[in-house]
């Protein structure tokens, strides 16, 4: 699932997404986010690589820790 959050307006929207590198890359290119926040999970390696390729800041979060 994607969640797009606009820090200027505090508005957000969500969308369901397949865990597919090509699809994820097209979404990132079309939305051009300032940063990407992702749960620490199986695909995190290629997601991190993709964000690096697109020069996007990435934040990896653990769902097992309280912040």
PDB file of N, CA, C, O and CB in Angstrom:
ATOM      1  N   UNK A   1       0.838  -1.172   0.000  1.00  0.00           N
ATOM      2  CA  UNK A   1       0.000   0.000   0.000  1.00  0.00           C
ATOM      3  C   UNK A   1       0.886   1.239   0.000  1.00  0.00           C
ATOM      4  O   UNK A   1       1.897   1.290   0.700  1.00  0.00           O
ATOM      5  CB  UNK A   1      -0.955  -0.004   1.210  1.00  0.00           C
ATOM      6  N   UNK A   2       0.510   2.207  -0.768  1.00  0.00           N
ATOM      7  CA  UNK A   2       1.174   3.504  -0.780  1.00  0.00           C
ATOM      8  C   UNK A   2       0.340   4.492   0.009  1.00  0.00           C
ATOM      9  O   UNK A   2      -0.890   4.439  -0.007  1.00  0.00           O
ATOM     10  CB  UNK A   2       1.399   4.006  -2.227  1.00  0.00           C
ATOM     11  N   UNK A   3       1.018   5.393   0.699  1.00  0.00           N
ATOM     12  CA  UNK A   3       0.355   6.532   1.323  1.00  0.00           C
ATOM     13  C   UNK A   3       1.143   7.765   0.895  1.00  0.00           C
ATOM     14  O   UNK A   3       2.344   7.862   1.147  1.00  0.00           O
ATOM     15  CB  UNK A   3       0.285   6.392   2.908  1.00  0.00           C
ATOM     16  N   UNK A   4       0.471   8.685   0.259  1.00  0.00           N
ATOM     17  CA  UNK A   4       1.098   9.923  -0.192  1.00  0.00           C
ATOM     18  C   UNK A   4       0.659  11.032   0.750  1.00  0.00           C
ATOM     19  O   UNK A   4      -0.533  11.298   0.903  1.00  0.00           O
ATOM     20  CB  UNK A   4       0.720  10.256  -1.678  1.00  0.00           C
ATOM     21  N   UNK A   5       1.643  11.681   1.383  1.00  0.00           N
ATOM     22  CA  UNK A   5       1.359  12.724   2.371  1.00  0.00           C
ATOM     23  C   UNK A   5       1.998  14.028   1.918  1.00  0.00           C
ATOM     24  O   UNK A   5       3.197  14.077   1.643  1.00  0.00           O
ATOM     25  CB  UNK A   5       1.878  12.319   3.782  1.00  0.00           C
ATOM     26  N   UNK A   6       1.203  15.074   1.841  1.00  0.00           N
ATOM     27  CA  UNK A   6       1.674  16.390   1.435  1.00  0.00           C
ATOM     28  C   UNK A   6       1.938  17.206   2.699  1.00  0.00           C
ATOM     29  O   UNK A   6       1.004  17.568   3.414  1.00  0.00           O
ATOM     30  CB  UNK A   6       0.637  17.105   0.500  1.00  0.00           C
ATOM     31  N   UNK A   7       3.207  17.494   2.971  1.00  0.00           N
ATOM     32  CA  UNK A   7       3.554  18.223   4.207  1.00  0.00           C
ATOM     33  C   UNK A   7       3.104  19.679   4.177  1.00  0.00           C
ATOM     34  O   UNK A   7       2.961  20.299   5.230  1.00  0.00           O
ATOM     35  CB  UNK A   7       5.057  18.168   4.440  1.00  0.00           C
ATOM     36  N   UNK A   8       2.880  20.227   3.002  1.00  0.00           N
ATOM     37  CA  UNK A   8       2.438  21.622   2.894  1.00  0.00           C
ATOM     38  C   UNK A   8       0.959  21.765   3.253  1.00  0.00           C
ATOM     39  O   UNK A   8       0.557  22.760   3.856  1.00  0.00           O
ATOM     40  CB  UNK A   8       2.685  22.152   1.472  1.00  0.00           C
ATOM     41  N   UNK A   9       0.154  20.769   2.882  1.00  0.00           N
ATOM     42  CA  UNK A   9      -1.296  20.865   3.096  1.00  0.00           C
ATOM     43  C   UNK A   9      -1.822  19.915   4.169  1.00  0.00           C
ATOM     44  O   UNK A   9      -2.984  20.006   4.567  1.00  0.00           O
ATOM     45  CB  UNK A   9      -2.014  20.591   1.805  1.00  0.00           C
ATOM     46  N   UNK A  10      -0.971  19.006   4.636  1.00  0.00           N
ATOM     47  CA  UNK A  10      -1.360  17.951   5.584  1.00  0.00           C
ATOM     48  C   UNK A  10      -2.437  17.026   5.022  1.00  0.00           C
ATOM     49  O   UNK A  10      -3.177  16.397   5.780  1.00  0.00           O
ATOM     50  CB  UNK A  10      -1.856  18.573   6.878  1.00  0.00           C
ATOM     51  N   UNK A  11      -2.523  16.944   3.713  1.00  0.00           N
ATOM     52  CA  UNK A  11      -3.474  16.043   3.068  1.00  0.00           C
ATOM     53  C   UNK A  11      -2.756  14.766   2.665  1.00  0.00           C
ATOM     54  O   UNK A  11      -1.555  14.770   2.392  1.00  0.00           O
ATOM     55  CB  UNK A  11      -4.134  16.716   1.834  1.00  0.00           C
ATOM     56  N   UNK A  12      -3.515  13.666   2.632  1.00  0.00           N
ATOM     57  CA  UNK A  12      -2.924  12.401   2.220  1.00  0.00           C
ATOM     58  C   UNK A  12      -3.910  11.610   1.370  1.00  0.00           C
ATOM     59  O   UNK A  12      -5.118  11.847   1.389  1.00  0.00           O
ATOM     60  CB  UNK A  12      -2.492  11.580   3.445  1.00  0.00           C
ATOM     61  N   UNK A  13      -3.354  10.669   0.630  1.00  0.00           N
ATOM     62  CA  UNK A  13      -4.158   9.729  -0.136  1.00  0.00           C
ATOM     63  C   UNK A  13      -3.450   8.385  -0.091  1.00  0.00           C
ATOM     64  O   UNK A  13      -2.245   8.323   0.152  1.00  0.00           O
ATOM     65  CB  UNK A  13      -4.372  10.217  -1.612  1.00  0.00           C
ATOM     66  N   UNK A  14      -4.189   7.315  -0.323  1.00  0.00           N
ATOM     67  CA  UNK A  14      -3.614   5.982  -0.306  1.00  0.00           C
ATOM     68  C   UNK A  14      -3.962   5.247  -1.594  1.00  0.00           C
ATOM     69  O   UNK A  14      -4.920   5.592  -2.286  1.00  0.00           O
ATOM     70  CB  UNK A  14      -4.106   5.195   0.918  1.00  0.00           C
ATOM     71  N   UNK A  15      -3.173   4.235  -1.898  1.00  0.00           N
ATOM     72  CA  UNK A  15      -3.413   3.405  -3.072  1.00  0.00           C
ATOM     73  C   UNK A  15      -2.836   2.021  -2.821  1.00  0.00           C
ATOM     74  O   UNK A  15      -1.785   1.883  -2.194  1.00  0.00           O
ATOM     75  CB  UNK A  15      -2.792   4.042  -4.348  1.00  0.00           C
ATOM     76  N   UNK A  16      -3.518   1.006  -3.306  1.00  0.00           N
ATOM     77  CA  UNK A  16      -2.991  -0.354  -3.221  1.00  0.00           C
ATOM     78  C   UNK A  16      -1.960  -0.543  -4.318  1.00  0.00           C
ATOM     79  O   UNK A  16      -2.076   0.040  -5.396  1.00  0.00           O
ATOM     80  CB  UNK A  16      -4.127  -1.411  -3.339  1.00  0.00           C
ATOM     81  N   UNK A  17      -0.946  -1.362  -4.039  1.00  0.00           N
ATOM     82  CA  UNK A  17       0.113  -1.551  -5.022  1.00  0.00           C
ATOM     83  C   UNK A  17       0.668  -2.964  -4.947  1.00  0.00           C
ATOM     84  O   UNK A  17       0.754  -3.561  -3.874  1.00  0.00           O
ATOM     85  CB  UNK A  17       1.231  -0.530  -4.809  1.00  0.00           C
ATOM     86  N   UNK A  18       1.037  -3.476  -6.092  1.00  0.00           N
ATOM     87  CA  UNK A  18       1.726  -4.762  -6.150  1.00  0.00           C
ATOM     88  C   UNK A  18       3.183  -4.550  -5.758  1.00  0.00           C
ATOM     89  O   UNK A  18       3.743  -3.481  -5.996  1.00  0.00           O
ATOM     90  CB  UNK A  18       1.617  -5.401  -7.572  1.00  0.00           C
ATOM     91  N   UNK A  19       3.795  -5.567  -5.157  1.00  0.00           N
ATOM     92  CA  UNK A  19       5.209  -5.488  -4.805  1.00  0.00           C
ATOM     93  C   UNK A  19       6.007  -5.874  -6.047  1.00  0.00           C
ATOM     94  O   UNK A  19       6.498  -6.997  -6.169  1.00  0.00           O
ATOM     95  CB  UNK A  19       5.558  -6.422  -3.577  1.00  0.00           C
ATOM     96  N   UNK A  20       6.121  -4.935  -6.945  1.00  0.00           N
ATOM     97  CA  UNK A  20       6.777  -5.157  -8.225  1.00  0.00           C
ATOM     98  C   UNK A  20       7.698  -3.973  -8.502  1.00  0.00           C
ATOM     99  O   UNK A  20       7.259  -2.823  -8.470  1.00  0.00           O
ATOM    100  CB  UNK A  20       5.732  -5.342  -9.375  1.00  0.00           C
ATOM    101  N   UNK A  21       8.959  -4.246  -8.771  1.00  0.00           N
ATOM    102  CA  UNK A  21       9.947  -3.175  -8.928  1.00  0.00           C
ATOM    103  C   UNK A  21       9.564  -2.186 -10.039  1.00  0.00           C
ATOM    104  O   UNK A  21       9.649  -0.973  -9.845  1.00  0.00           O
ATOM    105  CB  UNK A  21      11.317  -3.777  -9.225  1.00  0.00           C
ATOM    106  N   UNK A  22       9.150  -2.696 -11.182  1.00  0.00           N
ATOM    107  CA  UNK A  22       8.794  -1.821 -12.290  1.00  0.00           C
ATOM    108  C   UNK A  22       7.622  -0.917 -11.964  1.00  0.00           C
ATOM    109  O   UNK A  22       7.633   0.272 -12.283  1.00  0.00           O
ATOM    110  CB  UNK A  22       8.474  -2.637 -13.506  1.00  0.00           C
ATOM    111  N   UNK A  23       6.609  -1.490 -11.323  1.00  0.00           N
ATOM    112  CA  UNK A  23       5.437  -0.694 -10.945  1.00  0.00           C
ATOM    113  C   UNK A  23       5.813   0.356  -9.908  1.00  0.00           C
ATOM    114  O   UNK A  23       5.416   1.516 -10.015  1.00  0.00           O
ATOM    115  CB  UNK A  23       4.318  -1.601 -10.400  1.00  0.00           C
ATOM    116  N   UNK A  24       6.579  -0.059  -8.907  1.00  0.00           N
ATOM    117  CA  UNK A  24       6.992   0.854  -7.841  1.00  0.00           C
ATOM    118  C   UNK A  24       7.810   2.007  -8.416  1.00  0.00           C
ATOM    119  O   UNK A  24       7.634   3.157  -8.013  1.00  0.00           O
ATOM    120  CB  UNK A  24       7.807   0.102  -6.767  1.00  0.00           C
ATOM    121  N   UNK A  25       8.705   1.702  -9.357  1.00  0.00           N
ATOM    122  CA  UNK A  25       9.511   2.746  -9.980  1.00  0.00           C
ATOM    123  C   UNK A  25       8.629   3.728 -10.742  1.00  0.00           C
ATOM    124  O   UNK A  25       8.858   4.935 -10.680  1.00  0.00           O
ATOM    125  CB  UNK A  25      10.552   2.129 -10.920  1.00  0.00           C
ATOM    126  N   UNK A  26       7.632   3.233 -11.455  1.00  0.00           N
ATOM    127  CA  UNK A  26       6.749   4.136 -12.207  1.00  0.00           C
ATOM    128  C   UNK A  26       5.952   5.032 -11.274  1.00  0.00           C
ATOM    129  O   UNK A  26       5.724   6.200 -11.591  1.00  0.00           O
ATOM    130  CB  UNK A  26       5.794   3.334 -13.096  1.00  0.00           C
ATOM    131  N   UNK A  27       5.523   4.512 -10.131  1.00  0.00           N
ATOM    132  CA  UNK A  27       4.783   5.323  -9.150  1.00  0.00           C
ATOM    133  C   UNK A  27       5.691   6.415  -8.582  1.00  0.00           C
ATOM    134  O   UNK A  27       5.282   7.571  -8.474  1.00  0.00           O
ATOM    135  CB  UNK A  27       4.228   4.430  -8.001  1.00  0.00           C
ATOM    136  N   UNK A  28       6.916   6.048  -8.221  1.00  0.00           N
ATOM    137  CA  UNK A  28       7.845   7.038  -7.664  1.00  0.00           C
ATOM    138  C   UNK A  28       8.167   8.119  -8.689  1.00  0.00           C
ATOM    139  O   UNK A  28       8.238   9.299  -8.346  1.00  0.00           O
ATOM    140  CB  UNK A  28       9.141   6.355  -7.193  1.00  0.00           C
ATOM    141  N   UNK A  29       8.360   7.727  -9.932  1.00  0.00           N
ATOM    142  CA  UNK A  29       8.663   8.718 -10.967  1.00  0.00           C
ATOM    143  C   UNK A  29       7.480   9.644 -11.230  1.00  0.00           C
ATOM    144  O   UNK A  29       7.669  10.836 -11.475  1.00  0.00           O
ATOM    145  CB  UNK A  29       9.069   8.019 -12.261  1.00  0.00           C
ATOM    146  N   UNK A  30       6.273   9.111 -11.181  1.00  0.00           N
ATOM    147  CA  UNK A  30       5.109   9.955 -11.476  1.00  0.00           C
ATOM    148  C   UNK A  30       4.754  10.882 -10.317  1.00  0.00           C
ATOM    149  O   UNK A  30       4.248  11.981 -10.548  1.00  0.00           O
ATOM    150  CB  UNK A  30       3.911   9.086 -11.814  1.00  0.00           C
ATOM    151  N   UNK A  31       5.006  10.467  -9.080  1.00  0.00           N
ATOM    152  CA  UNK A  31       4.658  11.293  -7.910  1.00  0.00           C
ATOM    153  C   UNK A  31       5.811  12.170  -7.440  1.00  0.00           C
ATOM    154  O   UNK A  31       5.581  13.175  -6.767  1.00  0.00           O
ATOM    155  CB  UNK A  31       4.207  10.406  -6.768  1.00  0.00           C
ATOM    156  N   UNK A  32       7.031  11.813  -7.776  1.00  0.00           N
ATOM    157  CA  UNK A  32       8.224  12.570  -7.398  1.00  0.00           C
ATOM    158  C   UNK A  32       8.211  13.001  -5.927  1.00  0.00           C
ATOM    159  O   UNK A  32       8.194  14.197  -5.637  1.00  0.00           O
ATOM    160  CB  UNK A  32       8.356  13.793  -8.284  1.00  0.00           C
ATOM    161  N   UNK A  33       8.219  12.041  -4.998  1.00  0.00           N
ATOM    162  CA  UNK A  33       8.177  12.388  -3.570  1.00  0.00           C
ATOM    163  C   UNK A  33       9.496  12.991  -3.087  1.00  0.00           C
ATOM    164  O   UNK A  33      10.540  12.820  -3.715  1.00  0.00           O
ATOM    165  CB  UNK A  33       7.844  11.149  -2.738  1.00  0.00           C
ATOM    166  N   UNK A  34       9.426  13.694  -1.970  1.00  0.00           N
ATOM    167  CA  UNK A  34      10.623  14.224  -1.327  1.00  0.00           C
ATOM    168  C   UNK A  34      11.391  13.113  -0.610  1.00  0.00           C
ATOM    169  O   UNK A  34      12.620  13.136  -0.540  1.00  0.00           O
ATOM    170  CB  UNK A  34      10.250  15.338  -0.337  1.00  0.00           C
ATOM    171  N   UNK A  35      10.648  12.145  -0.081  1.00  0.00           N
ATOM    172  CA  UNK A  35      11.265  11.013   0.606  1.00  0.00           C
ATOM    173  C   UNK A  35      10.315   9.822   0.559  1.00  0.00           C
ATOM    174  O   UNK A  35       9.129   9.953   0.259  1.00  0.00           O
ATOM    175  CB  UNK A  35      11.620  11.378   2.076  1.00  0.00           C
ATOM    176  N   UNK A  36      10.877   8.656   0.866  1.00  0.00           N
ATOM    177  CA  UNK A  36      10.113   7.407   0.874  1.00  0.00           C
ATOM    178  C   UNK A  36      10.298   6.770   2.247  1.00  0.00           C
ATOM    179  O   UNK A  36      11.426   6.604   2.711  1.00  0.00           O
ATOM    180  CB  UNK A  36      10.575   6.429  -0.281  1.00  0.00           C
ATOM    181  N   UNK A  37       9.205   6.420   2.885  1.00  0.00           N
ATOM    182  CA  UNK A  37       9.252   5.715   4.167  1.00  0.00           C
ATOM    183  C   UNK A  37       8.720   4.318   3.917  1.00  0.00           C
ATOM    184  O   UNK A  37       7.634   4.149   3.364  1.00  0.00           O
ATOM    185  CB  UNK A  37       8.419   6.461   5.286  1.00  0.00           C
ATOM    186  N   UNK A  38       9.483   3.319   4.325  1.00  0.00           N
ATOM    187  CA  UNK A  38       9.100   1.935   4.048  1.00  0.00           C
ATOM    188  C   UNK A  38       9.346   1.068   5.282  1.00  0.00           C
ATOM    189  O   UNK A  38      10.289   1.294   6.040  1.00  0.00           O
ATOM    190  CB  UNK A  38       9.883   1.381   2.832  1.00  0.00           C
ATOM    191  N   UNK A  39       8.490   0.087   5.463  1.00  0.00           N
ATOM    192  CA  UNK A  39       8.636  -0.878   6.547  1.00  0.00           C
ATOM    193  C   UNK A  39       9.813  -1.797   6.240  1.00  0.00           C
ATOM    194  O   UNK A  39      10.017  -2.188   5.091  1.00  0.00           O
ATOM    195  CB  UNK A  39       7.331  -1.700   6.745  1.00  0.00           C
ATOM    196  N   UNK A  40      10.582  -2.138   7.262  1.00  0.00           N
ATOM    197  CA  UNK A  40      11.660  -3.108   7.095  1.00  0.00           C
ATOM    198  C   UNK A  40      11.022  -4.460   6.768  1.00  0.00           C
ATOM    199  O   UNK A  40      10.352  -5.056   7.611  1.00  0.00           O
ATOM    200  CB  UNK A  40      12.565  -3.197   8.388  1.00  0.00           C
ATOM    201  N   UNK A  41      11.235  -4.937   5.541  1.00  0.00           N
ATOM    202  CA  UNK A  41      10.603  -6.176   5.090  1.00  0.00           C
ATOM    203  C   UNK A  41      11.446  -6.806   3.991  1.00  0.00           C
ATOM    204  O   UNK A  41      12.520  -6.301   3.666  1.00  0.00           O
ATOM    205  CB  UNK A  41       9.161  -5.912   4.588  1.00  0.00           C
ATOM    206  N   UNK A  42      10.978  -7.883   3.427  1.00  0.00           N
ATOM    207  CA  UNK A  42      11.726  -8.622   2.417  1.00  0.00           C
ATOM    208  C   UNK A  42      12.226  -7.803   1.245  1.00  0.00           C
ATOM    209  O   UNK A  42      13.403  -7.902   0.898  1.00  0.00           O
ATOM    210  CB  UNK A  42      10.894  -9.700   1.905  1.00  0.00           C
ATOM    211  N   UNK A  43      11.372  -6.991   0.614  1.00  0.00           N
ATOM    212  CA  UNK A  43      11.809  -6.243  -0.572  1.00  0.00           C
ATOM    213  C   UNK A  43      12.665  -5.010  -0.281  1.00  0.00           C
ATOM    214  O   UNK A  43      13.011  -4.281  -1.211  1.00  0.00           O
ATOM    215  CB  UNK A  43      10.616  -5.819  -1.344  1.00  0.00           C
ATOM    216  N   UNK A  44      13.015  -4.758   0.980  1.00  0.00           N
ATOM    217  CA  UNK A  44      13.686  -3.506   1.320  1.00  0.00           C
ATOM    218  C   UNK A  44      14.996  -3.312   0.562  1.00  0.00           C
ATOM    219  O   UNK A  44      15.381  -2.174   0.293  1.00  0.00           O
ATOM    220  CB  UNK A  44      13.949  -3.455   2.802  1.00  0.00           C
ATOM    221  N   UNK A  45      15.682  -4.384   0.215  1.00  0.00           N
ATOM    222  CA  UNK A  45      16.945  -4.262  -0.515  1.00  0.00           C
ATOM    223  C   UNK A  45      16.765  -3.586  -1.860  1.00  0.00           C
ATOM    224  O   UNK A  45      17.444  -2.605  -2.159  1.00  0.00           O
ATOM    225  CB  UNK A  45      17.567  -5.624  -0.713  1.00  0.00           C
ATOM    226  N   UNK A  46      15.845  -4.108  -2.682  1.00  0.00           N
ATOM    227  CA  UNK A  46      15.661  -3.498  -4.003  1.00  0.00           C
ATOM    228  C   UNK A  46      14.943  -2.161  -3.923  1.00  0.00           C
ATOM    229  O   UNK A  46      15.143  -1.300  -4.779  1.00  0.00           O
ATOM    230  CB  UNK A  46      14.887  -4.436  -4.907  1.00  0.00           C
ATOM    231  N   UNK A  47      14.102  -1.976  -2.894  1.00  0.00           N
ATOM    232  CA  UNK A  47      13.448  -0.669  -2.719  1.00  0.00           C
ATOM    233  C   UNK A  47      14.510   0.391  -2.397  1.00  0.00           C
ATOM    234  O   UNK A  47      14.482   1.493  -2.945  1.00  0.00           O
ATOM    235  CB  UNK A  47      12.365  -0.731  -1.581  1.00  0.00           C
ATOM    236  N   UNK A  48      15.434   0.047  -1.514  1.00  0.00           N
ATOM    237  CA  UNK A  48      16.516   0.965  -1.170  1.00  0.00           C
ATOM    238  C   UNK A  48      17.385   1.266  -2.395  1.00  0.00           C
ATOM    239  O   UNK A  48      17.741   2.419  -2.639  1.00  0.00           O
ATOM    240  CB  UNK A  48      17.377   0.378  -0.037  1.00  0.00           C
ATOM    241  N   UNK A  49      17.723   0.231  -3.157  1.00  0.00           N
ATOM    242  CA  UNK A  49      18.511   0.425  -4.378  1.00  0.00           C
ATOM    243  C   UNK A  49      17.783   1.333  -5.360  1.00  0.00           C
ATOM    244  O   UNK A  49      18.391   2.221  -5.957  1.00  0.00           O
ATOM    245  CB  UNK A  49      18.818  -0.926  -5.040  1.00  0.00           C
ATOM    246  N   UNK A  50      16.491   1.115  -5.527  1.00  0.00           N
ATOM    247  CA  UNK A  50      15.689   1.912  -6.448  1.00  0.00           C
ATOM    248  C   UNK A  50      15.651   3.376  -6.007  1.00  0.00           C
ATOM    249  O   UNK A  50      15.803   4.280  -6.829  1.00  0.00           O
ATOM    250  CB  UNK A  50      14.265   1.348  -6.543  1.00  0.00           C
ATOM    251  N   UNK A  51      15.447   3.603  -4.711  1.00  0.00           N
ATOM    252  CA  UNK A  51      15.428   4.980  -4.213  1.00  0.00           C
ATOM    253  C   UNK A  51      16.779   5.652  -4.430  1.00  0.00           C
ATOM    254  O   UNK A  51      16.842   6.836  -4.762  1.00  0.00           O
ATOM    255  CB  UNK A  51      15.057   5.010  -2.721  1.00  0.00           C
ATOM    256  N   UNK A  52      17.857   4.895  -4.242  1.00  0.00           N
ATOM    257  CA  UNK A  52      19.184   5.435  -4.507  1.00  0.00           C
ATOM    258  C   UNK A  52      19.350   5.814  -5.971  1.00  0.00           C
ATOM    259  O   UNK A  52      19.890   6.874  -6.287  1.00  0.00           O
ATOM    260  CB  UNK A  52      20.251   4.430  -4.107  1.00  0.00           C
ATOM    261  N   UNK A  53      18.885   4.948  -6.860  1.00  0.00           N
ATOM    262  CA  UNK A  53      18.951   5.211  -8.302  1.00  0.00           C
ATOM    263  C   UNK A  53      18.180   6.479  -8.667  1.00  0.00           C
ATOM    264  O   UNK A  53      18.603   7.235  -9.542  1.00  0.00           O
ATOM    265  CB  UNK A  53      18.396   4.014  -9.090  1.00  0.00           C
ATOM    266  N   UNK A  54      17.041   6.713  -7.991  1.00  0.00           N
ATOM    267  CA  UNK A  54      16.194   7.873  -8.278  1.00  0.00           C
ATOM    268  C   UNK A  54      16.549   9.092  -7.422  1.00  0.00           C
ATOM    269  O   UNK A  54      15.867  10.115  -7.481  1.00  0.00           O
ATOM    270  CB  UNK A  54      14.737   7.510  -8.062  1.00  0.00           C
ATOM    271  N   UNK A  55      17.618   8.981  -6.626  1.00  0.00           N
ATOM    272  CA  UNK A  55      18.074  10.066  -5.739  1.00  0.00           C
ATOM    273  C   UNK A  55      16.988  10.489  -4.750  1.00  0.00           C
ATOM    274  O   UNK A  55      16.780  11.678  -4.512  1.00  0.00           O
ATOM    275  CB  UNK A  55      18.514  11.278  -6.569  1.00  0.00           C
ATOM    276  N   UNK A  56      16.303   9.503  -4.181  1.00  0.00           N
ATOM    277  CA  UNK A  56      15.258   9.765  -3.190  1.00  0.00           C
ATOM    278  C   UNK A  56      15.741   9.384  -1.800  1.00  0.00           C
ATOM    279  O   UNK A  56      16.375   8.346  -1.612  1.00  0.00           O
ATOM    280  CB  UNK A  56      13.971   8.994  -3.537  1.00  0.00           C
ATOM    281  N   UNK A  57      15.437  10.230  -0.836  1.00  0.00           N
ATOM    282  CA  UNK A  57      15.737   9.929   0.559  1.00  0.00           C
ATOM    283  C   UNK A  57      14.833   8.775   0.978  1.00  0.00           C
ATOM    284  O   UNK A  57      13.639   8.780   0.679  1.00  0.00           O
ATOM    285  CB  UNK A  57      15.533  11.191   1.485  1.00  0.00           C
ATOM    286  N   UNK A  58      15.401   7.783   1.673  1.00  0.00           N
ATOM    287  CA  UNK A  58      14.608   6.654   2.148  1.00  0.00           C
ATOM    288  C   UNK A  58      14.766   6.530   3.651  1.00  0.00           C
ATOM    289  O   UNK A  58      15.866   6.669   4.185  1.00  0.00           O
ATOM    290  CB  UNK A  58      15.026   5.342   1.445  1.00  0.00           C
ATOM    291  N   UNK A  59      13.654   6.267   4.331  1.00  0.00           N
ATOM    292  CA  UNK A  59      13.629   6.036   5.777  1.00  0.00           C
ATOM    293  C   UNK A  59      13.043   4.650   5.981  1.00  0.00           C
ATOM    294  O   UNK A  59      11.933   4.370   5.530  1.00  0.00           O
ATOM    295  CB  UNK A  59      12.790   7.145   6.546  1.00  0.00           C
ATOM    296  N   UNK A  60      13.785   3.777   6.660  1.00  0.00           N
ATOM    297  CA  UNK A  60      13.314   2.421   6.908  1.00  0.00           C
ATOM    298  C   UNK A  60      12.860   2.343   8.366  1.00  0.00           C
ATOM    299  O   UNK A  60      13.608   2.684   9.282  1.00  0.00           O
ATOM    300  CB  UNK A  60      14.434   1.358   6.598  1.00  0.00           C
ATOM    301  N   UNK A  61      11.613   1.885   8.563  1.00  0.00           N
ATOM    302  CA  UNK A  61      11.019   1.813   9.890  1.00  0.00           C
ATOM    303  C   UNK A  61      10.789   0.361  10.299  1.00  0.00           C
ATOM    304  O   UNK A  61      10.485  -0.493   9.466  1.00  0.00           O
ATOM    305  CB  UNK A  61       9.701   2.594   9.930  1.00  0.00           C
ATOM    306  N   UNK A  62      10.936   0.105  11.566  1.00  0.00           N
ATOM    307  CA  UNK A  62      10.640  -1.204  12.117  1.00  0.00           C
ATOM    308  C   UNK A  62       9.260  -1.155  12.767  1.00  0.00           C
ATOM    309  O   UNK A  62       8.972  -0.250  13.550  1.00  0.00           O
ATOM    310  CB  UNK A  62      11.730  -1.645  13.139  1.00  0.00           C
ATOM    311  N   UNK A  63       8.422  -2.112  12.449  1.00  0.00           N
ATOM    312  CA  UNK A  63       7.087  -2.157  13.061  1.00  0.00           C
ATOM    313  C   UNK A  63       7.133  -2.781  14.453  1.00  0.00           C
ATOM    314  O   UNK A  63       6.105  -2.879  15.122  1.00  0.00           O
ATOM    315  CB  UNK A  63       6.117  -2.946  12.168  1.00  0.00           C
ATOM    316  N   UNK A  64       8.316  -3.203  14.892  1.00  0.00           N
ATOM    317  CA  UNK A  64       8.468  -3.841  16.202  1.00  0.00           C
ATOM    318  C   UNK A  64       8.940  -2.872  17.269  1.00  0.00           C
ATOM    319  O   UNK A  64       9.144  -3.271  18.415  1.00  0.00           O
ATOM    320  CB  UNK A  64       9.435  -4.994  16.108  1.00  0.00           C
ATOM    321  N   UNK A  65       9.117  -1.620  16.918  1.00  0.00           N
ATOM    322  CA  UNK A  65       9.606  -0.628  17.875  1.00  0.00           C
ATOM    323  C   UNK A  65       8.623   0.515  18.007  1.00  0.00           C
ATOM    324  O   UNK A  65       8.004   0.931  17.028  1.00  0.00           O
ATOM    325  CB  UNK A  65      10.976  -0.096  17.452  1.00  0.00           C
ATOM    326  N   UNK A  66       8.482   1.016  19.214  1.00  0.00           N
ATOM    327  CA  UNK A  66       7.640   2.178  19.466  1.00  0.00           C
ATOM    328  C   UNK A  66       8.514   3.410  19.448  1.00  0.00           C
ATOM    329  O   UNK A  66       9.574   3.439  20.074  1.00  0.00           O
ATOM    330  CB  UNK A  66       6.882   2.052  20.815  1.00  0.00           C
ATOM    331  N   UNK A  67       8.072   4.427  18.733  1.00  0.00           N
ATOM    332  CA  UNK A  67       8.870   5.664  18.641  1.00  0.00           C
ATOM    333  C   UNK A  67       8.257   6.721  19.508  1.00  0.00           C
ATOM    334  O   UNK A  67       8.771   7.838  19.576  1.00  0.00           O
ATOM    335  CB  UNK A  67       8.972   6.165  17.188  1.00  0.00           C
TER     336      UNK A  67
END
